């Protein structure tokens, strides 16, 4: 499972204040703890004002990569911040995110391709958030075609079908899960990723819903997620699901997690 650690996100007050103050200690601690917990990428989102965000993003990338050997997921709606992060990055980054919206499909995808980065592409276009699995799959196919036209391999593309809260629309869990299978049927080489927390927005006991949704999506073929690797329960769910789905040879990862005390209920 490809895990994008979500904790270095300037939409949270403490991280944003640390970025503005250039408090490297907090950023380094979050980076190292997530790396030790099993993250594959570390999301970096400055969350600052657009005019200063490129400089802040470059500082974040440099600070995280000085503290760990992990690549970054450079996360911003601002193409200039993405560009600055990519210029500062060592090795192959992951860019979050492109979409099929007219203002982004022609900017973010070529930027990622030019820098040799991998790409998160949201199943979103000018008509707004998709409601059905069919809409998500259709947008994903357009994104896959645009990525290939720009020179990206589909194996370097992560499609996010965009989870929507079941509190608002009860069918959205099923719509998302059906879209995972449809996307992988249409684009077998791509990865499917999502941020889990939207599925449980405005619902009680959100971590339970998030963990259950994660395991169900993994069973449909989702192989990446943006989540908090410092949450032992969700990491235990990842470990158990990989063992049950035959993605953990000889269940060695599960056994190592058990011996290391990382499984819920040990």
C-alpha positions as CSV (number, residue, x, y, z in Angstrom):
1,X,0.0,0.0,0.0
2,X,1.3,3.4,-1.0
3,X,0.8,5.7,2.0
4,X,1.0,9.5,1.7
5,X,1.5,10.9,5.2
6,X,-0.9,13.9,5.6
7,X,0.4,15.6,8.7
8,X,2.5,18.4,7.2
9,X,-0.4,20.5,6.1
10,X,-0.6,24.2,6.5
11,X,-4.4,24.2,6.6
12,X,-3.8,23.3,10.2
13,X,-2.8,26.2,12.5
14,X,0.3,24.7,14.1
15,X,1.9,23.7,10.8
16,X,1.1,27.0,9.1
17,X,2.6,28.9,12.0
18,X,5.7,26.8,11.9
19,X,6.1,27.4,8.1
20,X,5.7,31.2,8.6
21,X,8.1,31.2,11.5
22,X,10.5,28.8,9.8
23,X,10.2,26.5,12.8
24,X,12.0,23.5,11.4
25,X,11.8,21.5,14.6
26,X,8.1,20.8,14.3
27,X,8.3,20.0,10.6
28,X,11.3,17.7,11.1
29,X,9.5,15.9,13.9
30,X,6.4,15.3,11.9
31,X,8.4,14.1,8.9
32,X,10.5,11.7,10.9
33,X,7.6,10.3,12.9
34,X,5.6,9.6,9.8
35,X,8.5,8.0,8.0
36,X,9.1,5.7,11.0
37,X,5.4,4.8,11.0
38,X,5.5,3.6,7.4
39,X,4.7,6.5,5.1
40,X,5.8,6.1,1.4
41,X,5.5,9.8,0.6
42,X,5.2,12.9,2.9
43,X,2.6,15.4,1.9
44,X,3.8,19.0,2.1
45,X,1.2,21.7,1.9
46,X,2.3,25.2,3.0
47,X,-1.2,26.6,3.3
48,X,0.1,30.2,3.2
49,X,-0.9,33.2,1.2
50,X,-0.5,32.7,-2.6
51,X,2.2,35.4,-3.0
52,X,4.5,33.8,-0.4
53,X,3.5,30.2,-0.9
54,X,6.2,29.3,-3.6
55,X,9.0,30.3,-1.2
56,X,7.3,28.5,1.7
57,X,6.8,25.4,-0.4
58,X,10.5,25.3,-1.4
59,X,11.5,25.7,2.3
60,X,9.1,22.9,3.3
61,X,10.4,20.5,0.7
62,X,14.1,21.2,1.6
63,X,13.4,20.8,5.3
64,X,11.5,17.5,5.0
65,X,14.1,16.0,2.6
66,X,16.9,17.0,4.9
67,X,15.2,15.1,7.7
68,X,14.2,11.9,5.9
69,X,15.0,9.9,2.7
70,X,11.3,9.9,1.6
71,X,10.0,11.7,-1.4
72,X,7.4,14.5,-1.0
73,X,3.9,14.8,-2.3
74,X,3.9,18.4,-3.3
75,X,0.4,19.6,-2.5
76,X,-1.1,22.9,-3.6
77,X,-3.8,24.5,-5.8
78,X,-1.2,27.1,-6.8
79,X,0.8,26.0,-9.9
80,X,3.7,28.4,-8.9
81,X,4.0,26.7,-5.5
82,X,4.0,23.3,-7.2
83,X,6.8,24.5,-9.5
84,X,8.8,25.9,-6.6
85,X,8.4,22.6,-4.7
86,X,9.5,20.6,-7.7
87,X,12.6,22.7,-8.3
88,X,13.6,22.2,-4.7
89,X,12.9,18.5,-4.6
90,X,15.5,15.8,-4.8
91,X,14.4,12.7,-6.8
92,X,11.0,11.9,-8.1
93,X,8.2,13.8,-6.4
94,X,4.4,13.2,-6.4
95,X,2.4,16.3,-7.4
96,X,-1.0,16.8,-5.9
97,X,-3.0,17.7,-7.9
98,X,-4.3,18.0,-11.4
99,X,-7.9,17.8,-12.5
100,X,-10.0,17.9,-15.7
101,X,-11.0,21.5,-14.9
102,X,-10.2,23.8,-17.8
103,X,-7.9,25.9,-15.6
104,X,-5.7,23.0,-14.4
105,X,-5.6,20.2,-17.0
106,X,-3.4,22.3,-19.2
107,X,-1.0,23.5,-16.5
108,X,-0.4,20.9,-13.8
109,X,-0.1,17.8,-16.0
110,X,2.6,19.4,-18.3
111,X,4.4,20.7,-15.2
112,X,4.6,17.2,-13.6
113,X,5.7,15.7,-16.9
114,X,8.4,18.3,-17.5
115,X,9.8,17.6,-14.0
116,X,9.6,13.8,-14.2
117,X,7.1,13.7,-11.3
118,X,4.3,11.4,-10.5
119,X,0.8,12.9,-10.5
120,X,-2.3,12.8,-8.4
121,X,-5.3,13.6,-10.7
122,X,-8.7,14.4,-9.3
123,X,-11.9,13.1,-11.0
124,X,-13.2,16.6,-11.2
125,X,-14.2,18.8,-14.2
126,X,-16.0,22.0,-14.9
127,X,-19.3,20.4,-14.2
128,X,-18.4,20.0,-10.5
129,X,-18.0,17.1,-8.2
130,X,-19.1,13.8,-9.8
131,X,-21.9,11.9,-8.2
132,X,-21.9,8.6,-10.0
133,X,-19.3,6.0,-10.7
134,X,-19.8,6.4,-14.4
135,X,-19.0,10.1,-14.2
136,X,-15.9,9.5,-12.2
137,X,-14.6,6.8,-14.7
138,X,-15.3,9.1,-17.7
139,X,-13.2,11.9,-16.1
140,X,-10.5,9.5,-15.1
141,X,-10.2,8.3,-18.7
142,X,-9.8,11.9,-19.9
143,X,-7.2,12.6,-17.3
144,X,-5.3,9.4,-18.3
145,X,-5.3,10.4,-21.9
146,X,-4.1,13.9,-21.1
147,X,-1.3,12.5,-18.9
148,X,-0.1,10.2,-21.7
149,X,-0.3,13.0,-24.2
150,X,2.0,15.0,-22.0
151,X,4.5,12.2,-21.8
152,X,3.6,10.6,-18.4
153,X,3.4,6.9,-18.0
154,X,0.0,5.7,-16.6
155,X,2.0,3.8,-13.9
156,X,3.0,7.3,-12.6
157,X,-0.6,8.5,-12.4
158,X,-2.7,8.3,-9.3
159,X,-6.5,8.8,-9.9
160,X,-8.5,10.2,-7.0
161,X,-12.2,9.4,-7.6
162,X,-13.1,11.9,-4.8
163,X,-14.9,10.4,-1.8
164,X,-18.1,12.4,-0.8
165,X,-19.8,12.2,2.6
166,X,-22.3,9.5,3.2
167,X,-24.0,11.9,5.7
168,X,-25.1,14.1,2.7
169,X,-25.6,11.4,0.1
170,X,-26.0,7.9,1.4
171,X,-25.0,6.2,-1.9
172,X,-21.6,7.9,-2.2
173,X,-19.7,5.0,-0.5
174,X,-21.0,2.6,-3.2
175,X,-20.5,5.1,-6.0
176,X,-16.8,5.5,-5.0
177,X,-16.2,1.8,-4.6
178,X,-17.8,1.1,-8.0
179,X,-15.6,3.8,-9.6
180,X,-12.4,2.1,-8.3
181,X,-13.2,-1.0,-10.3
182,X,-14.3,1.0,-13.3
183,X,-11.2,3.1,-13.4
184,X,-8.9,0.1,-13.1
185,X,-10.8,-1.7,-15.9
186,X,-10.4,1.3,-18.2
187,X,-6.9,2.2,-17.1
188,X,-5.2,-0.9,-15.7
189,X,-1.8,0.6,-15.1
190,X,-2.9,3.6,-13.0
191,X,-3.0,3.8,-9.2
192,X,-6.1,4.7,-7.3
193,X,-5.8,7.0,-4.3
194,X,-8.1,8.9,-2.0
195,X,-8.2,11.1,1.1
196,X,-10.3,9.0,3.4
197,X,-11.8,11.6,5.7
198,X,-14.4,13.1,3.3
199,X,-16.4,9.9,3.4
200,X,-17.3,10.4,7.1
201,X,-17.8,14.1,7.2
202,X,-20.5,15.1,9.7
203,X,-20.9,11.5,10.9
204,X,-20.2,10.2,14.4
205,X,-17.2,7.9,15.2
206,X,-15.5,9.0,12.0
207,X,-12.3,6.9,12.5
208,X,-14.4,3.7,12.4
209,X,-16.0,4.7,9.1
210,X,-12.7,5.7,7.6
211,X,-11.0,2.4,8.5
212,X,-13.9,0.3,7.2
213,X,-14.0,2.4,4.0
214,X,-10.3,2.0,3.5
215,X,-10.4,-1.8,3.7
216,X,-13.4,-2.0,1.4
217,X,-11.7,0.3,-1.2
218,X,-8.5,-1.8,-1.0
219,X,-10.6,-4.9,-1.8
220,X,-11.8,-3.1,-4.9
221,X,-8.2,-2.4,-6.0
222,X,-7.3,1.0,-4.4
223,X,-3.6,0.8,-3.7
224,X,-2.8,4.2,-2.3
225,X,-4.3,6.5,0.4
226,X,-3.6,9.9,1.9
227,X,-3.9,9.3,5.6
228,X,-2.4,9.8,9.0
229,X,0.3,7.1,9.5
230,X,0.6,8.2,13.2
231,X,-2.9,6.7,13.7
232,X,-2.1,3.1,14.9
233,X,-5.6,1.8,14.2
234,X,-5.7,2.8,10.6
235,X,-2.2,1.5,10.0
236,X,-3.2,-1.8,11.5
237,X,-6.2,-1.9,9.1
238,X,-3.8,-1.4,6.2
239,X,-1.6,-4.2,7.4
240,X,-4.5,-6.6,8.0
241,X,-6.2,-5.8,4.6
242,X,-2.9,-6.4,2.7
243,X,-2.6,-9.8,4.4
244,X,-6.2,-10.8,3.6
245,X,-5.9,-9.6,0.0
246,X,-2.8,-11.6,-0.7
247,X,-0.6,-8.5,-1.1
248,X,1.7,-9.4,1.8
249,X,3.9,-12.4,0.9
250,X,3.8,-15.1,3.5
251,X,2.0,-12.5,5.7
252,X,5.5,-11.3,6.7
253,X,4.5,-7.7,7.0
254,X,1.6,-8.6,9.3
255,X,3.8,-10.8,11.5
256,X,6.5,-8.1,11.8
257,X,3.8,-5.6,12.7
258,X,2.5,-8.0,15.4
259,X,6.0,-8.5,16.8
260,X,6.6,-4.8,16.8
261,X,3.4,-4.1,18.8
262,X,1.8,-2.2,15.9
263,X,-1.5,-4.2,15.6
264,X,-4.6,-2.9,17.2
265,X,-5.7,-5.1,20.1
266,X,-2.2,-6.7,20.8
